[in-house]
Amino acid sequence: MIDILGYFCIGVGIVFWFWGTIPLLGKRTVLFKLHSLSVADTLGSMAILFGLLLKLPSEWQLLILAILSLAMWNTMLGYVLAYCTSSQEES
Amino acid sequence: MNSILNFILMLMIVAMLIPIYAAWKSNDVWQKMLALTSVSTKASIIILVVSVLRDDWMIGVVGAIVLSVGNAGFMLLAHLLKRMDNK
């Protein structure tokens, strides 16, 4: 049961990845792409890491460290990129 | 467990090829930054999946370090690019 739940979480994460990455190929603005990308990369990666956590509990310290640093750094990076590109589009 | 995780790994590598192509194709520096940010996050998650696949902590530590230091480096680069744009 845990294995199936783990694979389900990893599957959801990969679907998020593809959903957030495909707009990168389009012609939309940077901010539009940034929104779908940061949501998909952050949430998708966290779902994948949670799935890995379910599959291999012995490595929980490392995976929780990765989830926390992902949540912090990826969110911060999305904000910094949005700040830098929006002021560039104004000027 | 291994064959399914190997298939998942292939899917993740395909998902990583999309931003690599987007970074290669685009001319705007911010579009390129966006694509390479996505490549770095995906690469670190792939490293973590390989570490679980091989049950090897050292590879996992590398993935966690890439995750935090890589994104921090991108933030500094974004600020640098912004200041160069303003000049």
Backbone of each chain as nested JSON, in Angstrom:
{
  "chains": [
    {"id": "A", "residues": [
      {"number": 1, "name": "MET", "atoms": {"N": [0.846, -1.194, 0.0], "CA": [0.0, 0.0, 0.0], "C": [0.895, 1.263, 0.0]}},
      {"number": 2, "name": "ILE", "atoms": {"N": [1.929, 1.232, 0.876], "CA": [2.843, 2.378, 0.955], "C": [3.563, 2.535, -0.372]}},
      {"number": 3, "name": "ASP", "atoms": {"N": [3.943, 1.381, -0.974], "CA": [4.644, 1.454, -2.259], "C": [3.773, 2.128, -3.307]}},
      {"number": 4, "name": "ILE", "atoms": {"N": [2.492, 1.719, -3.353], "CA": [1.579, 2.281, -4.353], "C": [1.408, 3.773, -4.12]}},
      {"number": 5, "name": "LEU", "atoms": {"N": [1.27, 4.163, -2.849], "CA": [1.124, 5.589, -2.538], "C": [2.382, 6.35, -2.945]}},
      {"number": 6, "name": "GLY", "atoms": {"N": [3.552, 5.702, -2.715], "CA": [4.813, 6.348, -3.098], "C": [4.88, 6.574, -4.601]}},
      {"number": 7, "name": "TYR", "atoms": {"N": [4.537, 5.532, -5.36], "CA": [4.577, 5.673, -6.824], "C": [3.542, 6.69, -7.284]}},
      {"number": 8, "name": "PHE", "atoms": {"N": [2.383, 6.735, -6.598], "CA": [1.344, 7.711, -6.974], "C": [1.877, 9.135, -6.795]}},
      {"number": 9, "name": "CYS", "atoms": {"N": [2.539, 9.38, -5.637], "CA": [3.087, 10.734, -5.396], "C": [4.126, 11.079, -6.449]}},
      {"number": 10, "name": "ILE", "atoms": {"N": [4.98, 10.104, -6.796], "CA": [6.016, 10.382, -7.802], "C": [5.351, 10.661, -9.145]}},
      {"number": 11, "name": "GLY", "atoms": {"N": [4.281, 9.889, -9.464], "CA": [3.569, 10.109, -10.729], "C": [2.959, 11.495, -10.787]}},
      {"number": 12, "name": "VAL", "atoms": {"N": [2.334, 11.917, -9.667], "CA": [1.733, 13.264, -9.63], "C": [2.828, 14.311, -9.834]}},
      {"number": 13, "name": "GLY", "atoms": {"N": [3.986, 14.087, -9.196], "CA": [5.08, 15.053, -9.348], "C": [5.54, 15.17, -10.782]}},
      {"number": 14, "name": "ILE", "atoms": {"N": [5.63, 14.037, -11.482], "CA": [6.092, 14.074, -12.876], "C": [5.056, 14.756, -13.771]}},
      {"number": 15, "name": "VAL", "atoms": {"N": [3.758, 14.52, -13.47], "CA": [2.709, 15.212, -14.246], "C": [2.842, 16.713, -14.041]}},
      {"number": 16, "name": "PHE", "atoms": {"N": [3.079, 17.126, -12.789], "CA": [3.278, 18.569, -12.509], "C": [4.47, 19.086, -13.313]}},
      {"number": 17, "name": "TRP", "atoms": {"N": [5.545, 18.315, -13.339], "CA": [6.748, 18.744, -14.068], "C": [6.415, 19.042, -15.509]}},
      {"number": 18, "name": "PHE", "atoms": {"N": [5.751, 18.063, -16.174], "CA": [5.458, 18.263, -17.599], "C": [4.476, 19.426, -17.774]}},
      {"number": 19, "name": "TRP", "atoms": {"N": [3.502, 19.521, -16.851], "CA": [2.495, 20.585, -16.996], "C": [3.154, 21.961, -16.881]}},
      {"number": 20, "name": "GLY", "atoms": {"N": [4.174, 22.128, -16.015], "CA": [4.799, 23.411, -15.803], "C": [5.87, 23.703, -16.824]}},
      {"number": 21, "name": "THR", "atoms": {"N": [6.42, 22.649, -17.453], "CA": [7.573, 22.899, -18.322], "C": [7.167, 23.141, -19.77]}},
      {"number": 22, "name": "ILE", "atoms": {"N": [6.046, 22.553, -20.198], "CA": [5.674, 22.686, -21.62], "C": [5.42, 24.136, -22.021]}},
      {"number": 23, "name": "PRO", "atoms": {"N": [4.776, 24.998, -21.158], "CA": [4.616, 26.402, -21.568], "C": [5.925, 27.12, -21.849]}},
      {"number": 24, "name": "LEU", "atoms": {"N": [7.061, 26.554, -21.347], "CA": [8.352, 27.221, -21.615], "C": [8.602, 27.361, -23.109]}},
      {"number": 25, "name": "LEU", "atoms": {"N": [8.062, 26.439, -23.903], "CA": [8.337, 26.453, -25.343], "C": [7.466, 27.473, -26.061]}},
      {"number": 26, "name": "GLY", "atoms": {"N": [6.438, 28.018, -25.371], "CA": [5.493, 28.921, -26.035], "C": [6.059, 30.319, -26.159]}},
      {"number": 27, "name": "LYS", "atoms": {"N": [5.177, 31.258, -26.564], "CA": [5.611, 32.638, -26.845], "C": [5.15, 33.59, -25.734]}},
      {"number": 28, "name": "ARG", "atoms": {"N": [4.729, 33.07, -24.587], "CA": [4.158, 33.958, -23.565], "C": [5.248, 34.764, -22.885]}},
      {"number": 29, "name": "THR", "atoms": {"N": [4.825, 35.677, -21.973], "CA": [5.818, 36.533, -21.296], "C": [6.558, 35.714, -20.239]}},
      {"number": 30, "name": "VAL", "atoms": {"N": [7.663, 36.325, -19.747], "CA": [8.496, 35.63, -18.753], "C": [7.686, 35.386, -17.483]}},
      {"number": 31, "name": "LEU", "atoms": {"N": [6.863, 36.387, -17.084], "CA": [6.135, 36.238, -15.818], "C": [5.109, 35.113, -15.892]}},
      {"number": 32, "name": "PHE", "atoms": {"N": [4.477, 34.963, -17.067], "CA": [3.494, 33.868, -17.198], "C": [4.19, 32.531, -17.058]}},
      {"number": 33, "name": "LYS", "atoms": {"N": [5.327, 32.411, -17.766], "CA": [6.064, 31.143, -17.692], "C": [6.583, 30.901, -16.29]}},
      {"number": 34, "name": "LEU", "atoms": {"N": [7.021, 31.984, -15.636], "CA": [7.591, 31.841, -14.304], "C": [6.548, 31.314, -13.334]}},
      {"number": 35, "name": "HIS", "atoms": {"N": [5.311, 31.797, -13.511], "CA": [4.27, 31.352, -12.574], "C": [4.055, 29.844, -12.682]}},
      {"number": 36, "name": "SER", "atoms": {"N": [3.789, 29.362, -13.902], "CA": [3.494, 27.928, -14.04], "C": [4.728, 27.105, -13.722]}},
      {"number": 37, "name": "LEU", "atoms": {"N": [5.898, 27.644, -14.036], "CA": [7.124, 26.871, -13.797], "C": [7.426, 26.756, -12.313]}},
      {"number": 38, "name": "SER", "atoms": {"N": [7.279, 27.872, -11.583], "CA": [7.659, 27.797, -10.16], "C": [6.655, 26.949, -9.401]}},
      {"number": 39, "name": "VAL", "atoms": {"N": [5.356, 27.02, -9.821], "CA": [4.383, 26.159, -9.141], "C": [4.711, 24.693, -9.424]}},
      {"number": 40, "name": "ALA", "atoms": {"N": [4.944, 24.409, -10.708], "CA": [5.138, 23.013, -11.097], "C": [6.432, 22.458, -10.516]}},
      {"number": 41, "name": "ASP", "atoms": {"N": [7.53, 23.253, -10.653], "CA": [8.815, 22.728, -10.175], "C": [8.794, 22.529, -8.682]}},
      {"number": 42, "name": "THR", "atoms": {"N": [8.247, 23.503, -7.945], "CA": [8.303, 23.385, -6.49], "C": [7.375, 22.282, -6.006]}},
      {"number": 43, "name": "LEU", "atoms": {"N": [6.102, 22.347, -6.41], "CA": [5.143, 21.346, -5.902], "C": [5.441, 19.973, -6.476]}},
      {"number": 44, "name": "GLY", "atoms": {"N": [5.772, 19.929, -7.768], "CA": [6.061, 18.634, -8.385], "C": [7.25, 17.968, -7.743]}},
      {"number": 45, "name": "SER", "atoms": {"N": [8.302, 18.757, -7.509], "CA": [9.502, 18.177, -6.896], "C": [9.214, 17.741, -5.472]}},
      {"number": 46, "name": "MET", "atoms": {"N": [8.388, 18.516, -4.755], "CA": [8.078, 18.11, -3.378], "C": [7.252, 16.833, -3.376]}},
      {"number": 47, "name": "ALA", "atoms": {"N": [6.353, 16.667, -4.348], "CA": [5.575, 15.416, -4.419], "C": [6.51, 14.247, -4.719]}},
      {"number": 48, "name": "ILE", "atoms": {"N": [7.478, 14.47, -5.612], "CA": [8.419, 13.38, -5.941], "C": [9.234, 13.024, -4.705]}},
      {"number": 49, "name": "LEU", "atoms": {"N": [9.715, 14.044, -3.988], "CA": [10.538, 13.76, -2.802], "C": [9.713, 13.073, -1.724]}},
      {"number": 50, "name": "PHE", "atoms": {"N": [8.422, 13.462, -1.61], "CA": [7.565, 12.798, -0.61], "C": [7.342, 11.344, -1.003]}},
      {"number": 51, "name": "GLY", "atoms": {"N": [7.205, 11.099, -2.308], "CA": [7.083, 9.709, -2.773], "C": [8.336, 8.918, -2.456]}},
      {"number": 52, "name": "LEU", "atoms": {"N": [9.5, 9.539, -2.648], "CA": [10.752, 8.847, -2.32], "C": [10.831, 8.584, -0.82]}},
      {"number": 53, "name": "LEU", "atoms": {"N": [10.323, 9.531, -0.044], "CA": [10.347, 9.381, 1.421], "C": [9.534, 8.159, 1.834]}},
      {"number": 54, "name": "LEU", "atoms": {"N": [8.393, 7.977, 1.143], "CA": [7.552, 6.814, 1.469], "C": [8.266, 5.524, 1.069]}},
      {"number": 55, "name": "LYS", "atoms": {"N": [9.049, 5.606, -0.008], "CA": [9.675, 4.365, -0.5], "C": [10.896, 4.011, 0.318]}},
      {"number": 56, "name": "LEU", "atoms": {"N": [11.665, 5.017, 0.752], "CA": [12.908, 4.7, 1.471], "C": [12.977, 5.511, 2.75]}},
      {"number": 57, "name": "PRO", "atoms": {"N": [12.236, 5.101, 3.79], "CA": [12.195, 5.902, 5.03], "C": [13.566, 6.014, 5.712]}},
      {"number": 58, "name": "SER", "atoms": {"N": [14.512, 5.091, 5.391], "CA": [15.79, 5.131, 6.14], "C": [16.566, 6.401, 5.824]}},
      {"number": 59, "name": "GLU", "atoms": {"N": [16.28, 7.023, 4.664], "CA": [17.028, 8.222, 4.28], "C": [16.199, 9.487, 4.556]}},
      {"number": 60, "name": "TRP", "atoms": {"N": [15.371, 9.437, 5.629], "CA": [14.408, 10.515, 5.813], "C": [15.076, 11.854, 6.126]}},
      {"number": 61, "name": "GLN", "atoms": {"N": [16.206, 11.846, 6.822], "CA": [16.805, 13.157, 7.181], "C": [17.153, 13.931, 5.916]}},
      {"number": 62, "name": "LEU", "atoms": {"N": [17.771, 13.206, 4.975], "CA": [18.242, 13.871, 3.759], "C": [17.061, 14.358, 2.917]}},
      {"number": 63, "name": "LEU", "atoms": {"N": [16.046, 13.528, 2.809], "CA": [14.916, 13.896, 1.949], "C": [14.125, 15.051, 2.56]}},
      {"number": 64, "name": "ILE", "atoms": {"N": [14.029, 15.091, 3.877], "CA": [13.315, 16.221, 4.503], "C": [14.143, 17.484, 4.351]}},
      {"number": 65, "name": "LEU", "atoms": {"N": [15.491, 17.364, 4.457], "CA": [16.345, 18.533, 4.211], "C": [16.148, 19.027, 2.789]}},
      {"number": 66, "name": "ALA", "atoms": {"N": [16.06, 18.111, 1.837], "CA": [15.866, 18.511, 0.44], "C": [14.498, 19.171, 0.26]}},
      {"number": 67, "name": "ILE", "atoms": {"N": [13.457, 18.63, 0.912], "CA": [12.123, 19.229, 0.78], "C": [12.127, 20.637, 1.353]}},
      {"number": 68, "name": "LEU", "atoms": {"N": [12.748, 20.823, 2.519], "CA": [12.765, 22.154, 3.143], "C": [13.567, 23.131, 2.294]}},
      {"number": 69, "name": "SER", "atoms": {"N": [14.743, 22.707, 1.814], "CA": [15.541, 23.666, 1.025], "C": [14.866, 23.946, -0.299]}},
      {"number": 70, "name": "LEU", "atoms": {"N": [14.148, 22.945, -0.835], "CA": [13.405, 23.173, -2.077], "C": [12.307, 24.208, -1.843]}},
      {"number": 71, "name": "ALA", "atoms": {"N": [11.557, 24.021, -0.753], "CA": [10.438, 24.936, -0.485], "C": [10.963, 26.35, -0.297]}},
      {"number": 72, "name": "MET", "atoms": {"N": [12.119, 26.478, 0.388], "CA": [12.609, 27.833, 0.672], "C": [13.254, 28.447, -0.559]}},
      {"number": 73, "name": "TRP", "atoms": {"N": [14.227, 27.723, -1.117], "CA": [15.03, 28.357, -2.155], "C": [14.274, 28.54, -3.456]}},
      {"number": 74, "name": "ASN", "atoms": {"N": [13.452, 27.539, -3.831], "CA": [12.751, 27.658, -5.105], "C": [11.731, 28.789, -5.058]}},
      {"number": 75, "name": "THR", "atoms": {"N": [11.056, 28.926, -3.91], "CA": [10.079, 30.001, -3.79], "C": [10.78, 31.347, -3.845]}},
      {"number": 76, "name": "MET", "atoms": {"N": [11.901, 31.439, -3.114], "CA": [12.655, 32.709, -3.086], "C": [13.167, 33.045, -4.487]}},
      {"number": 77, "name": "LEU", "atoms": {"N": [13.643, 32.027, -5.188], "CA": [14.189, 32.275, -6.529], "C": [13.093, 32.737, -7.476]}},
      {"number": 78, "name": "GLY", "atoms": {"N": [11.912, 32.142, -7.352], "CA": [10.802, 32.596, -8.193], "C": [10.487, 34.049, -7.925]}},
      {"number": 79, "name": "TYR", "atoms": {"N": [10.526, 34.45, -6.638], "CA": [10.247, 35.848, -6.305], "C": [11.334, 36.756, -6.877]}},
      {"number": 80, "name": "VAL", "atoms": {"N": [12.602, 36.372, -6.728], "CA": [13.699, 37.222, -7.205], "C": [13.624, 37.373, -8.719]}},
      {"number": 81, "name": "LEU", "atoms": {"N": [13.353, 36.274, -9.429], "CA": [13.257, 36.37, -10.891], "C": [12.096, 37.269, -11.291]}},
      {"number": 82, "name": "ALA", "atoms": {"N": [10.948, 37.135, -10.583], "CA": [9.793, 37.985, -10.913], "C": [10.143, 39.448, -10.663]}},
      {"number": 83, "name": "TYR", "atoms": {"N": [10.83, 39.718, -9.538], "CA": [11.196, 41.103, -9.215], "C": [12.139, 41.653, -10.28]}},
      {"number": 84, "name": "CYS", "atoms": {"N": [13.136, 40.851, -10.675], "CA": [14.135, 41.365, -11.614], "C": [13.525, 41.561, -12.995]}},
      {"number": 85, "name": "THR", "atoms": {"N": [12.67, 40.655, -13.439], "CA": [12.134, 40.793, -14.8], "C": [11.061, 41.866, -14.842]}},
      {"number": 86, "name": "SER", "atoms": {"N": [10.284, 42.039, -13.781], "CA": [9.202, 43.034, -13.865], "C": [9.794, 44.428, -13.922]}},
      {"number": 87, "name": "SER", "atoms": {"N": [10.852, 44.69, -13.146], "CA": [11.428, 46.044, -13.21], "C": [12.093, 46.238, -14.565]}},
      {"number": 88, "name": "GLN", "atoms": {"N": [12.559, 45.133, -15.193], "CA": [13.207, 45.262, -16.509], "C": [12.16, 45.609, -17.55]}},
      {"number": 89, "name": "GLU", "atoms": {"N": [10.917, 45.029, -17.397], "CA": [9.877, 45.299, -18.395], "C": [9.351, 46.718, -18.23]}},
      {"number": 90, "name": "GLU", "atoms": {"N": [9.373, 47.288, -16.989], "CA": [8.888, 48.672, -16.801], "C": [9.831, 49.644, -17.512]}},
      {"number": 91, "name": "SER", "atoms": {"N": [11.182, 49.416, -17.321], "CA": [12.13, 50.454, -17.821], "C": [12.212, 50.398, -19.329]}}
    ]},
    {"id": "B", "residues": [
      {"number": 1, "name": "MET", "atoms": {"N": [11.099, -2.904, -7.742], "CA": [11.225, -1.484, -7.416], "C": [12.129, -0.816, -8.436]}},
      {"number": 2, "name": "ASN", "atoms": {"N": [13.228, -1.551, -8.845], "CA": [14.207, -0.888, -9.688], "C": [13.666, -0.578, -11.063]}},
      {"number": 3, "name": "SER", "atoms": {"N": [12.926, -1.549, -11.671], "CA": [12.523, -1.292, -13.057], "C": [11.551, -0.12, -13.119]}},
      {"number": 4, "name": "ILE", "atoms": {"N": [10.644, -0.027, -12.115], "CA": [9.692, 1.096, -12.15], "C": [10.431, 2.406, -11.938]}},
      {"number": 5, "name": "LEU", "atoms": {"N": [11.367, 2.417, -10.96], "CA": [12.104, 3.662, -10.708], "C": [12.972, 4.022, -11.906]}},
      {"number": 6, "name": "ASN", "atoms": {"N": [13.486, 3.008, -12.611], "CA": [14.267, 3.321, -13.826], "C": [13.39, 3.984, -14.871]}},
      {"number": 7, "name": "PHE", "atoms": {"N": [12.16, 3.488, -15.024], "CA": [11.235, 4.099, -15.991], "C": [10.912, 5.532, -15.579]}},
      {"number": 8, "name": "ILE", "atoms": {"N": [10.716, 5.718, -14.262], "CA": [10.425, 7.066, -13.762], "C": [11.602, 7.983, -14.043]}},
      {"number": 9, "name": "LEU", "atoms": {"N": [12.823, 7.431, -13.892], "CA": [14.032, 8.23, -14.149], "C": [14.077, 8.669, -15.611]}},
      {"number": 10, "name": "MET", "atoms": {"N": [13.699, 7.751, -16.531], "CA": [13.696, 8.117, -17.959], "C": [12.716, 9.261, -18.194]}},
      {"number": 11, "name": "LEU", "atoms": {"N": [11.523, 9.162, -17.566], "CA": [10.52, 10.226, -17.725], "C": [11.068, 11.555, -17.226]}},
      {"number": 12, "name": "MET", "atoms": {"N": [11.773, 11.511, -16.101], "CA": [12.294, 12.757, -15.528], "C": [13.355, 13.349, -16.432]}},
      {"number": 13, "name": "ILE", "atoms": {"N": [14.169, 12.484, -17.051], "CA": [15.21, 13.005, -17.956], "C": [14.555, 13.637, -19.174]}},
      {"number": 14, "name": "VAL", "atoms": {"N": [13.473, 13.029, -19.665], "CA": [12.757, 13.644, -20.801], "C": [12.184, 14.989, -20.368]}},
      {"number": 15, "name": "ALA", "atoms": {"N": [11.651, 15.04, -19.136], "CA": [11.1, 16.314, -18.647], "C": [12.189, 17.356, -18.53]}},
      {"number": 16, "name": "MET", "atoms": {"N": [13.433, 16.922, -18.286], "CA": [14.529, 17.899, -18.165], "C": [15.01, 18.378, -19.525]}},
      {"number": 17, "name": "LEU", "atoms": {"N": [14.786, 17.586, -20.564], "CA": [15.245, 18.001, -21.897], "C": [14.464, 19.205, -22.413]}},
      {"number": 18, "name": "ILE", "atoms": {"N": [13.189, 19.346, -21.964], "CA": [12.372, 20.447, -22.485], "C": [12.973, 21.798, -22.125]}},
      {"number": 19, "name": "PRO", "atoms": {"N": [13.29, 22.059, -20.821], "CA": [13.904, 23.369, -20.538], "C": [15.285, 23.532, -21.147]}},
      {"number": 20, "name": "ILE", "atoms": {"N": [16.007, 22.432, -21.345], "CA": [17.321, 22.566, -22.002], "C": [17.124, 23.065, -23.432]}},
      {"number": 21, "name": "TYR", "atoms": {"N": [16.114, 22.504, -24.127], "CA": [15.813, 22.981, -25.489], "C": [15.335, 24.426, -25.457]}},
      {"number": 22, "name": "ALA", "atoms": {"N": [14.504, 24.747, -24.454], "CA": [13.988, 26.128, -24.361], "C": [15.137, 27.102, -24.109]}},
      {"number": 23, "name": "ALA", "atoms": {"N": [16.104, 26.707, -23.285], "CA": [17.248, 27.598, -23.008], "C": [18.092, 27.778, -24.264]}},
      {"number": 24, "name": "TRP", "atoms": {"N": [18.215, 26.733, -25.044], "CA": [19.042, 26.805, -26.252], "C": [18.354, 27.67, -27.312]}},
      {"number": 25, "name": "LYS", "atoms": {"N": [17.001, 27.579, -27.346], "CA": [16.259, 28.247, -28.415], "C": [16.109, 29.744, -28.135]}},
      {"number": 26, "name": "SER", "atoms": {"N": [15.958, 30.136, -26.842], "CA": [15.526, 31.528, -26.601], "C": [16.712, 32.478, -26.636]}},
      {"number": 27, "name": "ASN", "atoms": {"N": [16.435, 33.729, -27.038], "CA": [17.496, 34.747, -27.107], "C": [17.45, 35.682, -25.91]}},
      {"number": 28, "name": "ASP", "atoms": {"N": [16.239, 35.837, -25.314], "CA": [16.095, 36.773, -24.194], "C": [16.787, 36.182, -22.971]}},
      {"number": 29, "name": "VAL", "atoms": {"N": [17.577, 37.021, -22.27], "CA": [18.392, 36.497, -21.165], "C": [17.488, 35.993, -20.039]}},
      {"number": 30, "name": "TRP", "atoms": {"N": [16.308, 36.646, -19.843], "CA": [15.468, 36.216, -18.727], "C": [14.763, 34.905, -19.044]}},
      {"number": 31, "name": "GLN", "atoms": {"N": [14.403, 34.696, -20.306], "CA": [13.821, 33.394, -20.682], "C": [14.871, 32.306, -20.477]}},
      {"number": 32, "name": "LYS", "atoms": {"N": [16.112, 32.63, -20.813], "CA": [17.194, 31.629, -20.647], "C": [17.412, 31.348, -19.161]}},
      {"number": 33, "name": "MET", "atoms": {"N": [17.345, 32.389, -18.325], "CA": [17.521, 32.205, -16.872], "C": [16.42, 31.308, -16.33]}},
      {"number": 34, "name": "LEU", "atoms": {"N": [15.204, 31.555, -16.795], "CA": [14.043, 30.774, -16.337], "C": [14.235, 29.3, -16.685]}},
      {"number": 35, "name": "ALA", "atoms": {"N": [14.642, 29.047, -17.92], "CA": [14.796, 27.654, -18.356], "C": [15.913, 26.975, -17.581]}},
      {"number": 36, "name": "LEU", "atoms": {"N": [17.022, 27.693, -17.365], "CA": [18.147, 27.056, -16.665], "C": [17.834, 26.858, -15.182]}},
      {"number": 37, "name": "THR", "atoms": {"N": [16.99, 27.713, -14.615], "CA": [16.542, 27.484, -13.229], "C": [15.782, 26.173, -13.141]}},
      {"number": 38, "name": "SER", "atoms": {"N": [14.93, 25.955, -14.144], "CA": [14.165, 24.711, -14.143], "C": [15.078, 23.499, -14.325]}},
      {"number": 39, "name": "VAL", "atoms": {"N": [16.113, 23.659, -15.165], "CA": [17.046, 22.543, -15.367], "C": [17.75, 22.212, -14.059]}},
      {"number": 40, "name": "SER", "atoms": {"N": [18.149, 23.244, -13.303], "CA": [18.922, 22.962, -12.069], "C": [18.047, 22.276, -11.035]}},
      {"number": 41, "name": "THR", "atoms": {"N": [16.785, 22.716, -10.909], "CA": [15.903, 22.051, -9.933], "C": [15.657, 20.607, -10.335]}},
      {"number": 42, "name": "LYS", "atoms": {"N": [15.385, 20.401, -11.606], "CA": [15.106, 19.027, -12.048], "C": [16.338, 18.14, -11.916]}},
      {"number": 43, "name": "ALA", "atoms": {"N": [17.497, 18.692, -12.204], "CA": [18.712, 17.868, -12.096], "C": [18.936, 17.443, -10.649]}},
      {"number": 44, "name": "SER", "atoms": {"N": [18.689, 18.338, -9.708], "CA": [18.937, 17.95, -8.309], "C": [17.919, 16.918, -7.855]}},
      {"number": 45, "name": "ILE", "atoms": {"N": [16.681, 16.993, -8.35], "CA": [15.703, 15.975, -7.956], "C": [16.076, 14.634, -8.581]}},
      {"number": 46, "name": "ILE", "atoms": {"N": [16.602, 14.667, -9.807], "CA": [17.027, 13.405, -10.452], "C": [18.175, 12.788, -9.664]}},
      {"number": 47, "name": "ILE", "atoms": {"N": [19.087, 13.649, -9.142], "CA": [20.194, 13.131, -8.325], "C": [19.642, 12.444, -7.085]}},
      {"number": 48, "name": "LEU", "atoms": {"N": [18.604, 13.041, -6.489], "CA": [18.023, 12.437, -5.275], "C": [17.334, 11.12, -5.605]}},
      {"number": 49, "name": "VAL", "atoms": {"N": [16.695, 11.034, -6.773], "CA": [16.044, 9.76, -7.147], "C": [17.096, 8.689, -7.351]}},
      {"number": 50, "name": "VAL", "atoms": {"N": [18.218, 9.056, -7.968], "CA": [19.297, 8.071, -8.176], "C": [19.852, 7.634, -6.827]}},
      {"number": 51, "name": "SER", "atoms": {"N": [19.921, 8.572, -5.881], "CA": [20.466, 8.19, -4.565], "C": [19.523, 7.233, -3.854]}},
      {"number": 52, "name": "VAL", "atoms": {"N": [18.214, 7.392, -4.039], "CA": [17.273, 6.44, -3.428], "C": [17.341, 5.111, -4.171]}},
      {"number": 53, "name": "LEU", "atoms": {"N": [17.516, 5.201, -5.499], "CA": [17.583, 3.976, -6.302], "C": [18.769, 3.119, -5.872]}},
      {"number": 54, "name": "ARG", "atoms": {"N": [19.915, 3.791, -5.607], "CA": [21.134, 3.055, -5.249], "C": [21.304, 2.938, -3.742]}},
      {"number": 55, "name": "ASP", "atoms": {"N": [20.397, 3.593, -2.982], "CA": [20.476, 3.602, -1.516], "C": [21.858, 4.076, -1.064]}},
      {"number": 56, "name": "ASP", "atoms": {"N": [22.274, 5.218, -1.655], "CA": [23.618, 5.743, -1.374], "C": [23.452, 7.184, -0.897]}},
      {"number": 57, "name": "TRP", "atoms": {"N": [23.816, 7.425, 0.376], "CA": [23.566, 8.75, 0.958], "C": [24.414, 9.836, 0.333]}},
      {"number": 58, "name": "MET", "atoms": {"N": [25.649, 9.462, -0.063], "CA": [26.575, 10.509, -0.525], "C": [26.022, 11.209, -1.768]}},
      {"number": 59, "name": "ILE", "atoms": {"N": [25.415, 10.416, -2.642], "CA": [24.827, 11.033, -3.841], "C": [23.662, 11.924, -3.429]}},
      {"number": 60, "name": "GLY", "atoms": {"N": [22.929, 11.493, -2.411], "CA": [21.795, 12.294, -1.944], "C": [22.234, 13.622, -1.364]}},
      {"number": 61, "name": "VAL", "atoms": {"N": [23.371, 13.602, -0.646], "CA": [23.861, 14.864, -0.08], "C": [24.227, 15.822, -1.202]}},
      {"number": 62, "name": "VAL", "atoms": {"N": [24.811, 15.288, -2.274], "CA": [25.16, 16.147, -3.415], "C": [23.887, 16.779, -3.983]}},
      {"number": 63, "name": "GLY", "atoms": {"N": [22.825, 15.98, -4.104], "CA": [21.565, 16.51, -4.632], "C": [21.023, 17.618, -3.77]}},
      {"number": 64, "name": "ALA", "atoms": {"N": [21.082, 17.441, -2.444], "CA": [20.553, 18.478, -1.54], "C": [21.385, 19.745, -1.634]}},
      {"number": 65, "name": "ILE", "atoms": {"N": [22.712, 19.584, -1.771], "CA": [23.576, 20.776, -1.867], "C": [23.315, 21.508, -3.174]}},
      {"number": 66, "name": "VAL", "atoms": {"N": [23.19, 20.739, -4.27], "CA": [22.915, 21.378, -5.567], "C": [21.611, 22.159, -5.488]}},
      {"number": 67, "name": "LEU", "atoms": {"N": [20.637, 21.587, -4.788], "CA": [19.333, 22.227, -4.68], "C": [19.441, 23.593, -4.031]}},
      {"number": 68, "name": "SER", "atoms": {"N": [20.18, 23.687, -2.93], "CA": [20.179, 24.986, -2.232], "C": [21.223, 25.928, -2.808]}},
      {"number": 69, "name": "VAL", "atoms": {"N": [22.431, 25.461, -3.043], "CA": [23.473, 26.384, -3.512], "C": [23.214, 26.798, -4.965]}},
      {"number": 70, "name": "GLY", "atoms": {"N": [22.667, 25.886, -5.758], "CA": [22.401, 26.22, -7.154], "C": [21.404, 27.347, -7.28]}},
      {"number": 71, "name": "ASN", "atoms": {"N": [20.315, 27.249, -6.518], "CA": [19.306, 28.304, -6.601], "C": [19.818, 29.61, -6.03]}},
      {"number": 72, "name": "ALA", "atoms": {"N": [20.642, 29.52, -4.972], "CA": [21.201, 30.755, -4.407], "C": [22.085, 31.445, -5.44]}},
      {"number": 73, "name": "GLY", "atoms": {"N": [22.864, 30.658, -6.179], "CA": [23.72, 31.253, -7.212], "C": [22.906, 31.934, -8.289]}},
      {"number": 74, "name": "PHE", "atoms": {"N": [21.762, 31.327, -8.622], "CA": [20.897, 31.936, -9.638], "C": [20.342, 33.272, -9.156]}},
      {"number": 75, "name": "MET", "atoms": {"N": [20.055, 33.349, -7.863], "CA": [19.517, 34.618, -7.34], "C": [20.538, 35.72, -7.488]}},
      {"number": 76, "name": "LEU", "atoms": {"N": [21.799, 35.41, -7.149], "CA": [22.841, 36.438, -7.284], "C": [22.977, 36.862, -8.738]}},
      {"number": 77, "name": "LEU", "atoms": {"N": [22.932, 35.875, -9.641], "CA": [23.075, 36.182, -11.068], "C": [21.924, 37.061, -11.537]}},
      {"number": 78, "name": "ALA", "atoms": {"N": [20.72, 36.799, -11.041], "CA": [19.556, 37.602, -11.461], "C": [19.739, 39.041, -11.02]}},
      {"number": 79, "name": "HIS", "atoms": {"N": [20.248, 39.235, -9.789], "CA": [20.449, 40.62, -9.325], "C": [21.527, 41.315, -10.146]}},
      {"number": 80, "name": "LEU", "atoms": {"N": [22.577, 40.556, -10.482], "CA": [23.641, 41.153, -11.306], "C": [23.091, 41.595, -12.653]}},
      {"number": 81, "name": "LEU", "atoms": {"N": [22.309, 40.706, -13.284], "CA": [21.758, 41.03, -14.604], "C": [20.852, 42.243, -14.515]}},
      {"number": 82, "name": "LYS", "atoms": {"N": [20.097, 42.328, -13.423], "CA": [19.181, 43.476, -13.287], "C": [19.975, 44.767, -13.211]}},
      {"number": 83, "name": "ARG", "atoms": {"N": [21.068, 44.775, -12.435], "CA": [21.85, 46.011, -12.315], "C": [22.514, 46.346, -13.63]}},
      {"number": 84, "name": "MET", "atoms": {"N": [22.961, 45.33, -14.371], "CA": [23.579, 45.632, -15.674], "C": [22.527, 46.195, -16.624]}},
      {"number": 85, "name": "ASP", "atoms": {"N": [21.273, 45.69, -16.516], "CA": [20.208, 46.226, -17.378], "C": [19.953, 47.689, -17.068]}},
      {"number": 86, "name": "ASN", "atoms": {"N": [20.013, 48.055, -15.767], "CA": [19.646, 49.433, -15.386], "C": [20.683, 50.436, -15.867]}},
      {"number": 87, "name": "LYS", "atoms": {"N": [21.919, 49.946, -16.085], "CA": [22.967, 50.929, -16.473], "C": [22.715, 51.43, -17.888]}}
    ]}
  ]
}
